[in-house]
Amino acid sequence: MKFIITVNPHGGTKKGPRLLKQIKPIFDAAGAELFVIETTFAGHAKELANQLKITEYDGFIGIGGDGTLHEIINGMLSRHDGHKIPIGIIPGGSGNSYMHDLQLTDPLKAAKAIIKGKTQPLDTAKVEVNHVVKYSNNMIGWGMVTDVGKKAEHFRWMGTNRYTILSVLEVFKHKSRSAILIMDDQNIENHFTFIIACNSIHVGKGMKMAPKAKLDDGLMDLVVVRSKMSRLRLLQILPKLFDGSHINEPEVEYYQTSKFSLLPETDEILNIDGEIMGSTPIKVEMISNAFDMFVE
């Protein structure tokens, strides 16, 4: 067995090299060969998944979180030769939302799953932004969720609690945005607090944003909150995101769709898989069996 494995030697707490040291004996014991590449800039893993000759390898592994998976998927799915090999993630991010859904948040367990070689075809969302195609595995957020994500980048020192604290602060601002949301034959024109489209159940650090989501059902789960909700109600509902019970609240709308478009009144940035990027309007379509992932 031969694997490409990417590791960021400078990321955050230098967790990548430590994790590599931990998991290497598992690969060595199985007689697997690791071709280790240190990533040196943002987008490097994407470039590697896009440009490397990958057909002689049994898998492409990234040590990291949702952002690393996002890069690998975007690189591999936009290859000119159309080649794909199974993807594995050794969880080393701050949230690891996607690996939560696969119940592989433990790095050693994730490494053992890769060695076993069992894979599963999974979906991804194709996002069209200004004639550019991006792929999203985890979530596409607009409105308050983007405001929180954008601010969170400057408060990394607060740890994972920053998402909760900053969410409360954004609730007090209670910014409203006008947009048209188009799903199937349904047009919703309104003012919204936020719209988040999820492929996975979890977002952030263990928040069950879309409790009905499945990684392989060909559907995106949309959680929609219109601006008529009061600050007090928003604060009451916020803690319920951790167990998924927020979807039972009358002010929260939940949809499942294979494609949708979002046309806000003003052009705004998005939160795609935890990365603040792109702009609106967007057109999103689910691609079933887009790639193979190592699973338990």
N, C-alpha and C positions, 0 to 999 in steps of 0.2 A: 504493500500500500504506500502511496506517495501523496502527500498533501502540501498545498501552498498554505502558509500561515502568516498573517500580517500582525504586527505588534507595534504600538505607538510607544517609543521609549521615553517620551517627554510628557505624555498625557497626564493631566491632573496630579495624582498622588504617585506617579511612576508605578501604577498598579500592573500595567501590561507586562513588563519584564518579570515581575514577581509571579504572575499567573503562568507565564510561559515555563518558568522554573518548576512550578507545581505540577503542571500537566504533562511535561516532557517525559517523565518516567512511564506514564501510561502508554504513550505512543511507542517508546523504546521497547517496553515489555511485549508489545504486539508486533514488533519488528517493522513498525511503520516509519517511513522516511519523511522528515519535515523540512521543507524548503522555507526557511524563515526570512521574511522581508520586513525590515523596520520602516515604518511610514514616517515621512519627514515633513509633510505639510497637509493641510486640510484638503481633502479630495484625492489623496494619494491612493487610498484603497480602491476608490472608484476607478482611477486610471489603471491600476494594476489588473483589476477584474476585467477591464475593457481591452487592454493591450497585450497582456501576457499570453503565451502559447499555453493553453490550459488542458488540451485534450489528453496529455500524457499523465495527468494527475487524477486522483480519485475524489478530490474535493478541494474546495477553497474555504479556508477557515479564517475568521477574523477574531482577534481578541478585542473585545470592546462591548459597546451597548447598542442601542437602537440606531444611533448615528452611523456606526460602523456597518451594521447590516444594510442600512439605507444606501450607503456608498457602494457596497459590493453588488447589491441588486441593480442599482442604477448603472453601474459599470458593465455588468454581465448582460443585462437585457438590452443594452444599446450597442453590443458588439456587431461589427460589420459581417463577421463570418457566421453569426447566429449560434455559435457554440455555447453550451451550458454544461456545467458540472455541479454536483450537489454542493450546497452551502452549509457551513457549520459556524456557530458562534460560541465562543468561550466567554460567558457573561462577565464583563468588567466595566460596565457603564454605571451611571448613577441611578437609572431607573430600570433598565432591562425589561421593559414592558412586554415586548414580543416574546421573550424567553419565559416570562410568567405564564403566558398562555400555553406554552409547550411544556410547562413544569420542568424546565431545565435551567433554573437560576443558580444552581450550584456548579461551579466551574469543573470540578472533577467528574460529576455526573454527566455534564455536557460532553466532556472529552471521551468518556466511556461510550456514550451513545454514538459518537462519530466513529470510534473503533469498531463498534458492532456493525455499522454500515447500513442500518435501516433508514430509508428515506421516505418522505411523503411529499406529493405534489401540493403546493400551496398557491393561493391567489395573491395578486398584487393589484393596486389601483393605478391605472394610467391617467396621469394628470396633464391636461393640455393648458399651458400658461403662455400667452403671447406667442403662439406657434412653436413653443418649445415643449418637449415631452419630458416629464419627470415621472418616476415611479414611487408610490408610497405603499409601505407595508403595514404601517401602524395606524397613523391618523393624519387627517388634514383638518386643521383648526382655523377658524376665522372669528374675529371679534375679541371678546374678553380673553379667550384662551391664548390668542396670539400676543395680546398685551402682557399677560402674565409670563409667557415664554420669553418674550423680548427682555423684560425686566430681570428675569431669573438669571440671564447670562451675566449680569453685572453683580449678582449677589451669590455667586458660587460658594463664597466663604461661609454662607449660612447653612450649607449642606442641603439635604433633600427637603427639609422643612420650609425652604424658601418658597416652594410652590404654594403651600397652604397659606403662609403669611401674606404673600403677594396677592393671592386670590382675594383674600379679605380686603386688602387695600383697594383692589380694582372694583370690588363690589361697591365700595363707598363712592367711587367715581361714577359708577353706573353709566357708562357711555353707551349711547344707543346708535345703531347703524341701520341705514335703510338698504334693502336689497331685494332681489327676486331670486327665489330658490325654485328650480325646476326639477321635478322628479317624475319619470314616466310621463303621464299626461297631466300632472298636477303642477300648477303654478302658485307659489305662495309669495305674495308681495307684502312686505311688512317691515317693521322696525325690530331689530334683533339685538339681544345682549351677546349671544354667541351661537355659532353653528359648528359642530364638530362631527366629522365623518370618520368612523372607526372601522378598521378591518379586524383589529384585535380587541379583546375585552378590556385589557389594561392600558392605561396611559399614565405618564408620570411615575411616581413611586407607589405602585400598588393600588392606584385608583381604578375601580371597576366602572369606567365611563360607559361602556356598551356591553352590559351583562349578557346579551343574547348573541353577541358576535361570534362567528366561527371563522377560522383562518382558511377554510376550504369550501365555503358555501356559495361562492360567486356573488356575494352581497356585501354592500357597505352599510353599516348601521349609523344612521344620522340621529344625533341628539340635538334638538332645536329648542332654544329658549328665547322667546320673544321679549320685547322690552317692557311689556306691561307688568312684569313681576317687580314687586317692591324690594328695596334693599333688605328689609327684614326677612322676607321670604327667601331671598337669595342666600342669606347667611344661614337660614334654617336648613336649606337644602344642601349647601356645600358639604357638610360632614357625611351626608348620605352617599356621596360619590365613592366613598371607600368600600361600601358594601353593595353598591348597585341599586339600592332602594329608591334613589332619586327618580328613576323612571316611572314610579308609581304616583308621583306628584302630579296634580292636574295641570300645572303650568309647564311641565316638561313634555315635549312631543318626541316620539321615537318612531323612526321610519327605517325600513330595510329596502334597499334598491340596488339594482345592478349598474345604474348610471344616474348622474345628476349634473346640473350646471348651477353655478352661483354667480349672479350678476349684481354686485353692490353698486350703489349710487356713485361712490368715489373709489378710485383704485387703491387697494390696500394690500399690505404684505400678508403672508400666510405662515402658519406653523405646520410644516410638513415633517412628520416623524421627529418632532422635537427641534428641528432646525428652522430658524426664521429665514424664509426665502420666498422667491417668486412674487407674484402680484395677481390681482383679480382683473377681469373675470376669469373663471376656470371652468373646464369641462372635464368631468371624471367618469371613467368607465372601468369596471372591474374586468381583469383578465384571469380566467380560471386556469389552474395548473401552470402558472407562469414560470415557476422554478421548483427544484427539489431541495428539500432541507433535511438535514440529519435529525431524526427524532428518536425518542426512547422506544 
